[in-house]
Amino acid sequence: MDIQFDNVLLLTLLMAVVLCTSIFLLARLHIARSISRAGTILKNWATQNHFELVHFERCAWPGPFNPLTAYHCIIFSVRVRDPEHGERSGWVRCGSLGVPIYFTNQAEVKWEKSQ
């Protein structure tokens, strides 16, 4: 009886480890694909608006956007060059409220105020 109990316990632990590992890997895949998709949206936004991306990085905070409306969005801090070679800085929110980033091409920009 003890050997059977040990086998059931071992199998249960193994299943728990496999389940936790699977959940972790799926979460990592989702994050990586979301960031990749946001990068594509950002590059498309720059191309459509005739900007050259000089520098961009993902923000860990919502920047000038309302944190409640930044859900499902990825925000980048950007520096762009326009066709006249002028440079501007701001933030681009990739995605839209309530819609997973896989199903939208929306990008919204808020420019840094010039001094």
Secondary structure per residue as TSV (DSSP state, phi and psi in degrees):
chain	resnum	aa	ss	phi	psi
A	1	M	-	360.0	-38.7
A	2	D	H	-66.1	-37.6
A	3	I	H	-66.7	-40.4
A	4	Q	H	-65.4	-41.1
A	5	F	H	-63.0	-42.1
A	6	D	H	-62.8	-40.1
A	7	N	H	-64.8	-41.0
A	8	V	H	-65.9	-42.7
A	9	L	H	-63.2	-45.2
A	10	L	H	-62.2	-44.1
A	11	L	H	-63.7	-40.8
A	12	T	H	-64.0	-43.6
A	13	L	H	-63.9	-41.7
A	14	L	H	-62.1	-43.9
A	15	M	H	-63.4	-38.9
A	16	A	H	-64.4	-42.5
A	17	V	H	-64.5	-44.3
A	18	V	H	-62.8	-43.3
A	19	L	H	-63.5	-47.4
A	20	C	H	-62.6	-42.8
A	21	T	H	-63.4	-42.1
A	22	S	H	-62.7	-44.6
A	23	I	H	-62.1	-44.4
A	24	F	H	-60.1	-46.9
A	25	L	H	-65.9	-39.0
A	26	L	H	-65.3	-39.1
A	27	A	H	-64.2	-43.9
A	28	R	H	-62.8	-40.8
A	29	L	H	-63.4	-43.6
A	30	H	H	-60.7	-45.6
A	31	I	H	-63.3	-45.8
A	32	A	H	-62.8	-42.9
A	33	R	H	-68.4	-36.2
A	34	S	H	-64.8	-44.2
A	35	I	H	-65.8	-40.7
A	36	S	H	-62.9	-44.1
A	37	R	H	-62.8	-41.7
A	38	A	H	-62.7	-39.3
A	39	G	H	-61.5	-39.1
A	40	T	H	-65.2	-44.1
A	41	I	H	-60.8	-43.8
A	42	L	H	-61.2	-47.1
A	43	K	H	-64.9	-38.8
A	44	N	H	-64.5	-40.9
A	45	W	H	-60.2	-46.1
A	46	A	H	-61.7	-44.5
A	47	T	H	-63.4	-46.3
A	48	Q	H	-63.7	-29.1
A	49	N	T	-100.7	11.8
A	50	H	T	59.4	40.0
A	51	F	-	-107.7	149.4
A	52	E	E	-103.8	126.7
A	53	L	E	-75.6	111.9
A	54	V	E	-82.5	-43.2
A	55	H	E	-155.0	141.6
A	56	F	E	-151.7	147.2
A	57	E	E	-150.1	149.1
A	58	R	E	-73.4	135.2
A	59	C	-	-91.1	141.7
A	60	A	S	-88.2	-7.1
A	61	W	S	-128.0	163.9
A	62	P	-	-77.5	4.4
A	63	G	T	60.0	-136.5
A	64	P	T	-82.4	-0.6
A	65	F	S	-84.3	148.8
A	66	N	-	-64.1	125.7
A	67	P	G	-58.9	-27.9
A	68	L	G	-73.3	-23.5
A	69	T	G	-100.2	2.0
A	70	A	-	-94.5	4.0
A	71	Y	T	-64.2	137.0
A	72	H	T	70.5	9.9
A	73	C	-	-114.9	155.7
A	74	I	E	-120.9	131.9
A	75	I	E	-112.5	134.5
A	76	F	E	-115.8	141.3
A	77	S	E	-88.4	128.3
A	78	V	E	-129.0	154.5
A	79	R	E	-131.5	123.4
A	80	V	E	-124.4	159.0
A	81	R	E	-118.7	129.1
A	82	D	-	-88.0	174.3
A	83	P	T	-60.5	-23.7
A	84	E	T	-88.2	9.4
A	85	H	S	70.6	18.3
A	86	G	-	-84.1	145.6
A	87	E	E	-111.3	144.4
A	88	R	E	-136.9	154.8
A	89	S	E	-123.2	151.9
A	90	G	E	-178.7	-160.3
A	91	W	E	-129.4	140.6
A	92	V	E	-120.8	125.2
A	93	R	E	-98.2	119.5
A	94	C	E	-100.7	124.2
A	95	G	S	114.1	178.7
A	96	S	B	-141.5	161.3
A	97	L	T	-59.1	124.1
A	98	G	T	77.6	0.4
A	99	V	B	-117.4	122.5
A	100	P	-	-55.6	146.3
A	101	I	G	-60.5	-21.0
A	102	Y	G	-68.0	-21.8
A	103	F	G	-111.0	18.6
A	104	T	-	-143.9	155.2
A	105	N	-	-119.0	12.7
A	106	Q	-	-72.3	136.2
A	107	A	E	-137.0	133.1
A	108	E	E	-124.5	136.0
A	109	V	E	-114.2	144.4
A	110	K	E	-128.8	119.0
A	111	W	E	-84.1	147.7
A	112	E	-	-69.5	140.8
A	113	K	-	-72.5	133.6
A	114	S	-	-74.7	150.0
A	115	Q	-	-105.8	360.0
